[in-house]
Amino acid sequence: MNNNSSFAEIAAVLDGAQRILVASHLRPDGDALGSTIAFALWLKSQGKDVCAWNEDGMPAKFSYLPAGELVTAPEKDVVPFDVLVALDTAVKNRLGSVLDAIECPPVVINIDHHISNHCFGTWNHIDAVSPATGQIIFEFLTSVGAEITTDIAANLFAAISTDTGSFQYRNTTARTFEVGAELIRAGVQVGELSQSIYDSQPRRRLELLRHALNTAKFSPNGRVVSFSLSIPDVERLELTPEDNEGVIDHLRAVDSVVAAVFFEELPDGKIRVSARSKDPRVDVCKVCGIFDGGGHSLAAGARIVGTLAEVEENFLKALHDEVRQLD
């Protein structure tokens, strides 16, 4: 196992493989899917036999991504691969049902930007400074002299834009803007792509936002805000899993708020927790780690067994302990 693999080492492994699976974490976001599609497109251009899988297939909200049809749900039968490339996935089991359809043990290449990554690959390239896995993929493709086609560029731009909050989060660097500029030169139509990402939401997301704003709970000092979504709420609002992404950011935007949390009841008896921080001194990754979760210091999550009420109480207590250090 190599926990600090170079791009050259990873490229050599891929060069010696023929049948390659590219996969990313369940409940995928724009970074996971954009990185997956871009990497799969490059591998196909190299003559590789490529599959791109995600437990959730290709969610409708990401239909704007070029070549999105490459991403499918895993096959039901066990399939042999030479190499599994896991992208934007901090913990191996977050690949979900993808793992059930792989004839093990394949060589695993693990490329990610989460500081909490478990380095579960045979070859691991973890860059926690990078604001998005999409930026790492751009650097990799550049290092091997790959042609950045218009479709690859659009997927990488979407990956980086969504994971940086449209280039506004703290981990956005000058290099991030330079990469964005290179992708625009490669053919990205920024206005059209951004409209698809940010201004083409189904009405049910507005109803979800209404629910979040109406039920949000603020701590007495206003520094912590949370809201929850029960299974009956999901059914009433006719929500799909991808509808939840980004709603928490509206609550985090309140001026007094330092940390925001979203609790979602899942059918398997667990509660999905998404936490966001605006202050580097409040490490939500550390808090989520108490509950076997992970992510980044300013954006992290966990899945916790229990009822909504139990998980809210226990998680918020731990979060308040973290916020209290600001006093």
C-alpha positions in Angstrom: 0.0 0.0 0.0 1.3 3.4 -1.0 -0.2 6.3 1.0 1.5 9.1 -0.9 1.3 7.9 -4.5 2.6 10.2 -7.2 0.7 10.9 -10.4 3.4 9.1 -12.3 2.9 6.0 -10.2 -0.9 6.1 -10.7 -0.5 6.6 -14.4 1.8 3.6 -14.6 -0.8 1.4 -12.8 -3.5 2.5 -15.2 -1.3 2.1 -18.2 -0.9 -1.6 -17.3 -4.6 -2.2 -16.8 -7.4 -2.7 -19.4 -10.7 -3.1 -17.6 -11.2 -0.2 -15.2 -14.0 0.8 -12.9 -14.4 4.5 -11.8 -16.7 5.1 -8.9 -17.6 7.7 -6.3 -19.5 8.0 -3.0 -23.2 7.3 -2.7 -25.5 10.4 -2.5 -23.1 12.0 -5.0 -22.5 15.7 -5.3 -21.2 17.6 -8.3 -17.5 17.0 -7.4 -18.0 13.2 -7.2 -19.9 12.9 -10.5 -17.9 15.5 -12.5 -14.6 13.9 -11.4 -16.0 10.5 -12.3 -17.2 11.4 -15.8 -14.0 13.4 -16.6 -11.7 10.6 -15.5 -13.8 8.0 -17.3 -13.7 10.0 -20.5 -9.9 10.3 -20.4 -9.5 6.5 -19.8 -11.8 5.8 -22.7 -9.6 8.0 -24.9 -6.7 5.8 -23.9 -8.4 2.8 -25.3 -9.4 1.4 -21.9 -12.5 -0.7 -21.2 -14.2 1.6 -18.7 -17.3 1.5 -16.4 -18.4 4.5 -14.3 -20.6 3.5 -11.4 -22.4 5.1 -8.5 -24.8 3.5 -6.2 -27.4 6.2 -7.0 -26.7 6.1 -10.8 -26.9 9.5 -12.4 -29.3 11.7 -10.4 -31.6 13.8 -12.6 -30.4 17.1 -11.1 -27.0 16.5 -12.7 -28.3 15.8 -16.1 -26.5 18.9 -17.4 -23.1 17.2 -17.1 -21.8 16.2 -20.6 -21.5 12.4 -21.1 -23.5 11.9 -17.9 -24.9 8.7 -19.5 -21.6 7.1 -18.7 -22.5 6.9 -15.0 -24.9 4.0 -14.2 -25.9 2.1 -11.1 -23.8 -1.0 -10.4 -24.5 -4.2 -12.3 -26.3 -6.9 -10.4 -23.8 -9.6 -11.3 -20.3 -9.7 -10.0 -17.9 -8.1 -12.5 -14.2 -8.5 -12.8 -12.0 -5.4 -13.1 -8.2 -4.9 -13.2 -8.4 -1.6 -11.3 -11.0 0.3 -9.2 -10.5 4.0 -9.2 -12.3 5.5 -6.2 -12.8 9.3 -6.4 -13.9 11.8 -3.8 -14.6 9.0 -1.3 -13.1 9.2 2.2 -14.2 5.8 3.5 -14.4 2.7 1.3 -17.8 1.7 2.4 -19.2 5.0 1.2 -19.0 3.4 -2.3 -22.0 1.4 -1.1 -23.4 -1.3 -3.4 -20.6 -0.7 -5.9 -18.5 -2.9 -3.7 -21.0 -5.8 -3.9 -20.6 -5.9 -7.7 -16.8 -6.1 -7.9 -14.9 -9.3 -8.1 -12.4 -8.8 -5.4 -9.6 -8.0 -4.8 -8.9 -5.5 -7.6 -6.1 -3.0 -7.3 -7.6 0.2 -5.8 -6.5 3.7 -6.7 -7.9 6.2 -4.2 -7.9 9.9 -5.2 -9.5 12.4 -2.8 -9.3 15.7 -1.0 -10.9 14.9 2.3 -8.5 15.2 5.3 -10.4 12.3 6.9 -9.6 9.8 4.1 -8.8 6.4 5.4 -6.2 5.7 2.7 -8.0 2.4 1.8 -6.4 2.1 -1.6 -3.5 0.1 -2.9 -2.4 3.4 -4.2 -3.5 6.6 -2.5 -3.3 10.3 -3.6 -4.9 12.4 -0.9 -4.5 16.2 -1.2 -6.4 17.8 1.6 -5.3 21.2 0.5 -7.1 20.9 -2.8 -10.7 22.4 -2.6 -12.1 19.7 -4.9 -11.3 16.3 -6.2 -12.0 17.8 -9.6 -9.0 20.1 -9.2 -6.8 17.1 -8.4 -8.0 15.3 -11.5 -7.2 18.3 -13.6 -3.6 18.4 -12.2 -3.3 14.6 -12.9 -4.5 14.9 -16.5 -2.2 17.8 -17.1 0.7 15.9 -15.6 0.2 13.0 -18.1 -0.2 15.3 -21.1 -3.9 14.5 -21.6 -6.1 16.5 -23.9 -8.6 18.4 -21.9 -11.7 18.1 -24.2 -14.7 20.4 -23.9 -16.7 17.6 -22.2 -13.9 16.8 -19.7 -13.4 20.6 -19.0 -17.2 21.1 -18.3 -17.3 18.2 -15.9 -14.2 19.4 -14.0 -15.4 23.0 -13.9 -18.8 21.8 -12.4 -16.9 19.6 -9.9 -14.7 22.5 -8.7 -17.5 25.1 -8.8 -19.9 23.1 -6.8 -17.4 22.0 -4.1 -16.0 25.6 -3.7 -19.5 27.2 -3.4 -18.9 28.8 -6.8 -15.3 29.7 -5.9 -16.1 31.3 -2.6 -15.1 28.9 0.2 -12.0 29.4 2.2 -10.0 26.6 0.6 -10.3 28.3 -2.8 -6.9 29.4 -3.9 -5.3 31.4 -6.7 -4.5 28.0 -8.3 -8.2 27.2 -8.3 -9.0 30.2 -10.3 -6.1 29.4 -12.7 -7.5 25.9 -13.2 -10.9 27.5 -13.8 -9.4 29.8 -16.4 -7.7 26.8 -18.2 -11.0 24.9 -18.3 -12.7 28.0 -19.8 -10.0 28.1 -22.4 -10.8 24.4 -23.1 -14.3 25.3 -24.0 -16.5 25.7 -20.9 -19.4 28.0 -21.4 -19.5 29.5 -17.9 -22.9 31.2 -18.2 -24.8 28.3 -19.5 -23.1 25.7 -17.2 -23.6 27.9 -14.1 -27.3 28.5 -15.0 -27.8 24.7 -15.2 -26.0 24.2 -11.8 -27.5 27.1 -9.8 -30.6 28.4 -11.5 -32.5 25.3 -12.7 -34.0 23.9 -9.4 -37.3 22.0 -9.1 -40.1 23.7 -7.2 -39.9 21.0 -4.5 -36.5 22.4 -3.4 -38.2 25.7 -2.7 -40.7 23.8 -0.6 -37.9 22.1 1.3 -36.2 25.5 1.9 -39.5 26.8 3.2 -39.7 23.9 5.6 -36.1 24.5 6.7 -36.6 28.2 7.3 -39.9 27.6 9.2 -38.5 24.9 11.5 -34.9 26.0 12.0 -33.7 26.0 15.7 -31.2 28.5 16.9 -29.1 28.3 20.0 -29.7 31.0 22.6 -26.7 33.0 21.4 -27.5 32.4 17.7 -24.2 30.7 16.9 -25.6 27.3 16.1 -28.6 26.6 13.9 -30.1 23.2 12.9 -33.1 21.8 11.1 -34.3 18.2 10.6 -36.1 16.2 8.0 -38.2 13.2 9.0 -39.3 10.4 6.7 -42.9 11.8 6.8 -41.5 15.2 5.8 -39.7 13.6 2.8 -42.9 11.9 1.7 -45.1 15.0 2.2 -42.7 17.2 0.2 -42.1 14.4 -2.4 -38.3 14.9 -2.1 -35.6 13.0 -3.8 -32.2 12.5 -2.1 -30.4 15.0 -4.2 -32.9 17.8 -3.3 -31.2 18.3 0.1 -27.9 19.5 -1.2 -27.1 23.1 -0.4 -30.1 23.9 1.7 -28.0 24.1 4.8 -26.0 27.0 3.3 -29.0 29.3 3.5 -29.1 28.8 7.3 -25.3 29.1 7.6 -25.6 32.5 5.9 -27.2 34.1 9.0 -24.7 36.6 10.3 -24.6 35.3 13.9 -24.3 31.7 12.9 -20.9 29.9 13.3 -22.1 26.4 12.6 -25.1 24.8 10.9 -26.4 21.3 11.0 -28.9 19.3 9.0 -30.4 16.1 10.4 -32.1 13.7 7.9 -34.0 10.5 9.0 -33.1 7.6 6.7 -35.2 4.4 6.2 -32.4 2.2 7.6 -32.7 3.5 11.2 -29.9 6.0 10.8 -29.8 9.7 10.8 -27.7 11.5 8.2 -25.9 14.5 9.6 -24.4 17.3 7.6 -22.5 20.0 9.4 -21.0 23.3 8.2 -18.8 25.8 9.9 -17.9 29.4 9.1 -15.0 29.6 11.6 -11.8 27.6 11.2 -11.6 27.3 15.0 -14.8 25.3 14.9 -13.9 22.0 13.4 -17.0 20.1 12.4 -14.9 17.2 11.0 -13.6 16.6 14.6 -17.2 16.6 15.9 -18.4 14.3 13.2 -15.4 12.0 13.9 -16.8 11.4 17.4 -19.7 9.7 15.6 -17.5 7.8 13.0 -18.0 10.5 10.4 -15.6 12.7 8.6 -15.0 15.3 5.9 -13.3 18.7 6.1 -12.9 21.0 9.0 -15.6 23.4 7.6 -17.8 20.7 6.0 -18.4 17.2 7.3 -21.0 14.5 7.9 -21.9 11.3 9.6 -24.5 8.6 9.7 -25.6 7.8 13.2 -27.9 5.1 14.5 -30.8 6.4 16.6 -33.9 8.5 16.4 -34.0 12.1 15.2 -34.4 13.4 18.7 -31.6 11.3 20.2 -29.1 12.1 17.4 -30.0 15.8 17.5 -29.4 16.0 21.2 -26.1 14.1 21.2 -24.6 15.7 18.2 -25.6 19.3 19.2 -24.1 18.8 22.6 -20.8 17.8 21.0 -21.0 20.7 18.6 -21.8 23.2 21.4 -18.7 21.9 23.2 -16.7 22.7 20.1 -18.2 26.2 19.6 -17.8 27.0 23.3 -14.0 27.3 22.8 -14.7 30.7 21.0 -15.8 32.2 24.4 
